[in-house]
């Protein structure tokens, strides 16, 4: 691969915005992934870590709707009237005991 490949910063920014990964960008521009990373840094394009999803945070309404869906799927014996509260635990030196 040629490290002197011509990379248009606007095209690089557009393709990255569309979610094209670095390997596919390298194939598109016919250069190495190292060169793509370098050019992204020079163009000021933020690179995401592999595990960072490209998602939008849910709104509070979406979170509440999802929580209601999850609660509705619980079996009746696990449903609580208002909300779930964790059990009170006590450490006795050997393990935790559940307090009523």
GUTORKOL-891211 format. One line per 5 residues: their letters; for each residue x, y, z of N, C-alpha, C, O, CB. Coordinates in Angstrom, 1 decimal. Glycine has a CB too. Example, Ala and Ser with C-alpha at 12.3 -4.5 7.8 and 13.67 -1.06 7.14 Angstrom:
<rs>
as	13.2/-5.7/7.8/12.3/-4.5/7.8/13.2/-3.3/7.8/14.2/-3.3/8.5/11.3/-4.5/9.0; 12.8/-2.2/7.1/13.7/-1.1/7.1/12.9/0.0/7.9/13.4/1.1/8.0/14.1/-0.6/5.7
</rs>
This chain:
<rs>
xxxxx	0.8/-1.2/0.0/0.0/0.0/0.0/0.9/1.2/0.0/2.0/1.2/0.5/-1.0/0.0/1.2; 0.4/2.3/-0.6/1.1/3.5/-0.8/0.8/4.5/0.3/-0.4/4.9/0.5/0.9/4.1/-2.1; 1.8/4.9/1.1/1.6/5.9/2.2/1.4/7.3/1.7/1.0/8.2/2.4/2.7/5.8/3.2; 1.7/7.5/0.4/1.5/8.8/-0.2/0.2/8.9/-1.0/0.0/9.7/-1.9/2.7/9.1/-1.2; -0.8/8.1/-0.6/-2.1/8.1/-1.3/-2.8/9.5/-1.0/-2.5/10.2/0.0/-3.0/7.0/-0.8
xxxxx	-3.7/9.9/-1.9/-4.4/11.1/-1.9/-5.7/10.9/-1.2/-6.5/10.1/-1.6/-4.6/11.8/-3.3; -5.9/11.6/0.0/-7.1/11.4/0.8/-7.7/12.8/0.9/-7.1/13.7/1.5/-6.8/10.8/2.2; -8.9/12.9/0.4/-9.7/14.2/0.5/-10.3/14.2/1.9/-11.1/13.3/2.3/-10.8/14.3/-0.6; -10.0/15.2/2.7/-10.4/15.3/4.1/-11.9/15.4/4.2/-12.5/14.8/5.1/-9.8/16.5/4.8; -12.6/16.1/3.2/-14.1/16.2/3.3/-14.7/14.8/3.0/-15.7/14.4/3.6/-14.6/17.2/2.2
xxxxx	-14.1/14.1/2.0/-14.7/12.7/1.7/-14.4/11.8/2.9/-15.3/11.0/3.3/-14.0/12.2/0.5; -13.2/11.9/3.5/-12.9/11.1/4.7/-13.9/11.4/5.8/-14.4/10.5/6.5/-11.5/11.3/5.1; -14.2/12.6/6.1/-15.1/13.1/7.1/-16.5/12.5/6.8/-17.2/12.0/7.7/-15.1/14.6/7.2; -16.9/12.6/5.5/-18.3/12.1/5.1/-18.4/10.6/5.3/-19.4/10.2/5.9/-18.6/12.5/3.7; -17.4/9.9/4.9/-17.5/8.4/5.0/-17.4/8.0/6.4/-18.1/7.1/6.8/-16.3/7.8/4.2
xxxxx	-16.6/8.7/7.2/-16.5/8.4/8.7/-17.8/8.7/9.3/-18.3/7.9/10.2/-15.4/9.1/9.3; -18.5/9.8/9.0/-19.8/10.1/9.5/-20.9/9.1/9.2/-21.8/8.9/9.9/-20.2/11.5/9.0; -20.7/8.4/8.0/-21.6/7.4/7.6/-21.4/6.0/8.3/-22.1/5.1/8.2/-21.5/7.1/6.1; -20.3/6.0/9.1/-20.0/4.8/9.9/-19.1/3.8/9.3/-19.0/2.7/9.7/-21.3/4.1/10.3; -18.4/4.2/8.2/-17.5/3.3/7.5/-16.3/3.1/8.4/-15.7/4.1/8.9/-17.1/3.9/6.1
xxxxx	-15.9/1.8/8.6/-14.8/1.6/9.6/-13.4/1.8/8.9/-13.4/2.0/7.7/-14.8/0.1/10.1; -12.4/1.9/9.7/-11.1/2.3/9.2/-10.5/1.3/8.1/-9.9/1.7/7.2/-10.1/2.4/10.3; -10.8/0.0/8.3/-10.4/-1.0/7.3/-11.0/-0.7/5.9/-10.3/-0.7/4.9/-10.7/-2.4/7.8; -12.3/-0.4/5.9/-13.0/-0.1/4.7/-12.5/1.2/4.1/-12.5/1.4/2.9/-14.5/-0.1/4.9; -12.2/2.2/5.0/-11.7/3.5/4.5/-10.4/3.2/3.8/-10.1/3.8/2.7/-11.6/4.5/5.6
xxxxx	-9.5/2.4/4.4/-8.2/2.1/3.8/-8.4/1.5/2.4/-7.6/1.8/1.5/-7.4/1.2/4.7; -9.3/0.5/2.3/-9.5/-0.1/1.0/-10.1/0.9/0.0/-9.7/0.9/-1.2/-10.5/-1.3/1.1; -10.9/1.8/0.4/-11.5/2.8/-0.4/-10.4/3.8/-1.0/-10.4/4.1/-2.2/-12.6/3.6/0.3; -9.6/4.2/-0.1/-8.5/5.2/-0.5/-7.2/4.5/-1.0/-6.3/5.2/-1.4/-8.2/6.1/0.7; -7.2/3.2/-0.9/-6.1/2.4/-1.4/-4.8/2.7/-0.6/-3.8/3.0/-1.2/-5.8/2.5/-2.9
xxxxx	-4.9/2.7/0.7/-3.8/3.0/1.6/-3.9/2.2/2.9/-4.9/1.4/3.0/-3.6/4.5/1.9; -3.0/2.3/3.7/-3.0/1.5/5.0/-3.9/2.1/6.0/-4.3/3.3/6.0/-1.6/1.3/5.5; -4.3/1.3/7.0/-5.1/1.8/8.1/-4.3/2.8/8.9/-4.9/3.7/9.5/-5.6/0.6/9.0; -3.0/2.6/9.0/-2.2/3.5/9.7/-2.3/4.9/9.1/-2.4/5.9/9.8/-0.7/3.0/9.8; -2.2/5.0/7.8/-2.3/6.2/7.1/-3.7/6.9/7.3/-3.8/8.1/7.5/-2.1/6.0/5.6
xxxxx	-4.7/6.1/7.3/-6.1/6.6/7.5/-6.2/7.2/8.9/-6.7/8.3/9.1/-7.1/5.5/7.4; -5.6/6.5/9.9/-5.7/7.0/11.3/-4.9/8.4/11.4/-5.3/9.3/12.0/-5.1/6.0/12.3; -3.7/8.4/10.7/-2.9/9.6/10.7/-3.7/10.8/10.1/-3.7/11.9/10.6/-1.6/9.3/10.0; -4.3/10.5/8.9/-5.0/11.6/8.2/-6.2/12.0/9.0/-6.6/13.2/9.0/-5.4/11.1/6.8; -6.9/11.1/9.7/-8.0/11.5/10.5/-7.6/12.4/11.7/-8.2/13.4/12.0/-8.7/10.2/11.1
xxxxx	-6.4/12.1/12.3/-5.9/12.9/13.3/-5.5/14.3/12.8/-5.8/15.3/13.4/-4.6/12.3/13.9; -4.9/14.4/11.6/-4.5/15.6/11.0/-5.8/16.5/10.6/-5.7/17.7/10.7/-3.7/15.4/9.7; -6.8/15.8/10.2/-8.1/16.5/9.8/-8.9/16.8/11.0/-10.0/17.5/10.9/-8.9/15.7/8.8; -8.5/16.4/12.2/-9.3/16.7/13.4/-10.6/15.8/13.5/-11.5/16.2/14.2/-9.7/18.1/13.5; -10.6/14.7/12.9/-11.7/13.8/13.0/-11.5/12.8/14.2/-10.5/12.1/14.2/-11.9/13.0/11.6
xxxxx	-12.4/12.9/15.1/-12.3/12.1/16.3/-12.5/10.6/15.9/-13.5/10.3/15.2/-13.3/12.5/17.4; -11.7/9.8/16.5/-11.8/8.3/16.2/-12.4/7.7/17.5/-12.0/8.0/18.6/-10.4/7.7/15.9; -13.3/6.8/17.3/-14.0/6.1/18.4/-13.2/4.8/18.7/-12.7/4.2/17.8/-15.5/5.9/18.1; -13.2/4.5/19.9/-12.7/3.2/20.3/-13.6/2.1/19.8/-14.8/2.3/19.6/-12.5/3.1/21.9; -13.0/0.9/19.5/-13.8/-0.2/18.9/-15.1/-0.5/19.6/-16.1/-0.8/19.0/-13.0/-1.4/18.8
xxxxx	-15.0/-0.4/20.9/-16.2/-0.8/21.7/-17.2/0.4/21.9/-18.3/0.2/22.5/-15.8/-1.3/23.1; -16.9/1.5/21.4/-17.8/2.7/21.5/-18.8/2.6/20.4/-18.5/2.8/19.3/-17.0/4.0/21.5; -20.1/2.4/20.8/-21.1/2.4/19.8/-21.4/3.8/19.3/-21.3/4.8/20.0/-22.4/1.8/20.3; -21.8/3.9/18.0/-22.3/5.1/17.5/-23.8/5.2/17.6/-24.5/5.0/16.7/-21.9/5.3/15.9; -24.2/5.6/18.8/-25.6/5.6/19.1/-26.0/7.0/19.7/-25.1/7.7/20.2/-26.1/4.5/20.0
xxxxx	-27.2/7.3/19.8/-27.7/8.5/20.4/-28.3/8.1/21.7/-29.0/7.0/21.8/-28.8/9.3/19.5; -28.0/8.8/22.8/-28.6/8.5/24.1/-30.1/8.5/24.1/-30.7/9.4/23.4/-28.0/9.5/25.2; -30.8/7.6/24.7/-32.2/7.6/24.7/-32.8/8.8/25.6/-32.1/9.2/26.5/-32.8/6.3/25.3; -33.9/9.2/25.2/-34.6/10.3/26.0/-35.2/9.7/27.3/-35.3/8.5/27.4/-35.7/11.0/25.2; -35.5/10.5/28.3/-36.1/10.0/29.5/-37.4/9.3/29.2/-37.7/8.3/29.9/-36.3/11.2/30.5
xxxxx	-38.1/9.8/28.3/-39.4/9.1/27.9/-39.1/7.7/27.4/-39.9/6.8/27.7/-40.2/9.9/26.9; -38.1/7.6/26.5/-37.8/6.2/26.0/-37.3/5.3/27.1/-37.6/4.1/27.0/-36.7/6.4/24.9; -36.6/5.8/28.0/-36.1/5.0/29.1/-37.3/4.5/30.0/-37.3/3.3/30.3/-35.1/5.8/30.0; -38.2/5.4/30.2/-39.4/5.0/31.0/-40.2/4.0/30.3/-40.8/3.1/30.9/-40.2/6.3/31.3; -40.4/4.2/29.0/-41.2/3.2/28.2/-40.5/1.9/28.2/-41.2/0.8/28.3/-41.3/3.8/26.7
xxxxx	-39.2/1.8/28.0/-38.5/0.5/28.1/-38.6/-0.1/29.4/-38.7/-1.3/29.5/-37.0/0.8/27.7; -38.5/0.7/30.5/-38.6/0.1/31.8/-40.0/-0.5/32.1/-40.1/-1.5/32.7/-38.3/1.2/32.9; -41.0/0.2/31.6/-42.4/-0.3/31.7/-42.5/-1.6/30.9/-43.2/-2.5/31.4/-43.4/0.7/31.2; -41.9/-1.7/29.8/-42.0/-3.0/29.0/-41.3/-4.1/29.7/-41.9/-5.2/29.8/-41.3/-2.8/27.6; -40.2/-3.8/30.3/-39.4/-4.9/31.1/-40.2/-5.3/32.3/-40.3/-6.5/32.6/-38.1/-4.3/31.5
xxxxx	-40.8/-4.4/33.0/-41.6/-4.7/34.2/-42.9/-5.5/33.8/-43.3/-6.4/34.5/-42.1/-3.5/34.9; -43.5/-5.2/32.7/-44.7/-5.9/32.2/-44.3/-7.4/31.9/-45.2/-8.3/32.0/-45.3/-5.2/31.0; -43.1/-7.7/31.5/-42.7/-9.0/31.1/-42.4/-9.9/32.3/-42.2/-11.1/32.2/-41.6/-9.0/30.2; -42.2/-9.3/33.5/-41.9/-10.0/34.7/-43.0/-10.9/35.1/-44.2/-10.6/35.0/-41.5/-9.1/35.9; -42.7/-12.1/35.7/-43.7/-13.0/36.2/-44.4/-12.3/37.4/-43.7/-11.5/38.1/-43.2/-14.4/36.6
xxxxx	-45.6/-12.6/37.7/-46.4/-11.9/38.8/-45.7/-12.0/40.1/-45.7/-11.0/40.9/-47.7/-12.5/38.9; -45.0/-13.1/40.4/-44.4/-13.2/41.7/-43.2/-12.3/41.9/-42.7/-12.0/43.0/-43.9/-14.6/42.0; -42.6/-11.8/40.8/-41.5/-10.9/40.8/-41.9/-9.4/40.7/-41.1/-8.5/40.9/-40.5/-11.2/39.7; -43.2/-9.1/40.4/-43.6/-7.8/40.3/-43.8/-7.1/41.6/-44.4/-7.8/42.6/-44.9/-7.7/39.5; -43.4/-5.9/41.8/-43.6/-5.2/43.0/-44.5/-4.0/42.7/-44.5/-3.5/41.5/-42.2/-4.7/43.6
xxxxx	-45.3/-3.5/43.6/-46.3/-2.5/43.3/-45.7/-1.2/42.8/-46.1/-0.7/41.7/-47.0/-2.2/44.6; -44.7/-0.6/43.4/-44.2/0.7/43.0/-42.9/0.6/42.3/-42.8/1.0/41.1/-44.1/1.7/44.2; -41.9/0.1/42.9/-40.6/0.0/42.3/-39.8/-1.1/43.1/-40.1/-1.4/44.2/-39.8/1.3/42.4; -38.7/-1.5/42.5/-37.9/-2.5/43.1/-36.9/-1.8/44.0/-36.3/-0.8/43.7/-37.1/-3.3/42.0; -36.7/-2.4/45.2/-35.7/-1.9/46.1/-34.8/-3.1/46.5/-35.3/-4.2/46.7/-36.4/-1.3/47.4
xxxxx	-33.5/-2.8/46.6/-32.6/-3.9/46.9/-32.8/-4.4/48.3/-33.2/-3.6/49.2/-31.2/-3.4/46.6; -32.5/-5.6/48.5/-32.6/-6.1/49.9/-31.5/-5.5/50.8/-30.5/-5.1/50.3/-32.5/-7.7/50.0; -31.8/-5.3/52.1/-30.9/-4.8/53.0/-29.9/-5.9/53.4/-30.4/-7.0/53.9/-31.6/-4.1/54.2; -28.6/-5.7/53.2/-27.6/-6.7/53.5/-26.8/-6.3/54.7/-26.5/-5.1/54.9/-26.8/-7.0/52.3; -26.3/-7.3/55.4/-25.5/-7.1/56.5/-24.3/-8.0/56.4/-24.4/-9.2/56.2/-26.2/-7.3/57.9
xxxxx	-23.1/-7.4/56.5/-21.9/-8.2/56.5/-21.6/-8.7/57.9/-21.4/-7.9/58.8/-20.7/-7.4/55.9; -21.5/-10.0/58.1/-21.2/-10.5/59.4/-19.8/-11.1/59.6/-19.5/-11.7/60.6/-22.2/-11.7/59.7; -18.9/-10.7/58.7/-17.6/-11.2/58.8/-17.3/-12.4/58.0/-16.1/-12.7/57.7/-17.2/-11.4/60.2; -18.3/-13.2/57.7/-18.1/-14.4/56.9/-18.9/-14.3/55.6/-18.6/-15.1/54.6/-18.6/-15.6/57.7; -19.9/-13.5/55.5/-20.7/-13.4/54.3/-21.8/-12.4/54.6/-21.9/-11.8/55.7/-21.3/-14.7/53.9
xxxxx	-22.6/-12.2/53.6/-23.8/-11.2/53.7/-25.0/-12.0/54.2/-25.3/-13.1/53.8/-24.0/-10.5/52.4; -25.8/-11.3/55.1/-27.1/-11.8/55.5/-28.1/-10.8/55.0/-27.9/-9.6/55.1/-27.2/-12.1/57.0; -29.3/-11.3/54.6/-30.4/-10.5/54.2/-31.2/-10.1/55.4/-31.7/-11.0/56.1/-31.3/-11.1/53.1; -31.4/-8.8/55.6/-32.2/-8.3/56.7/-33.6/-8.1/56.2/-33.8/-7.7/55.1/-31.6/-7.1/57.4; -34.6/-8.4/57.1/-36.0/-8.2/56.7/-36.5/-6.8/57.1/-37.6/-6.5/56.9/-37.0/-9.2/57.2
</rs>
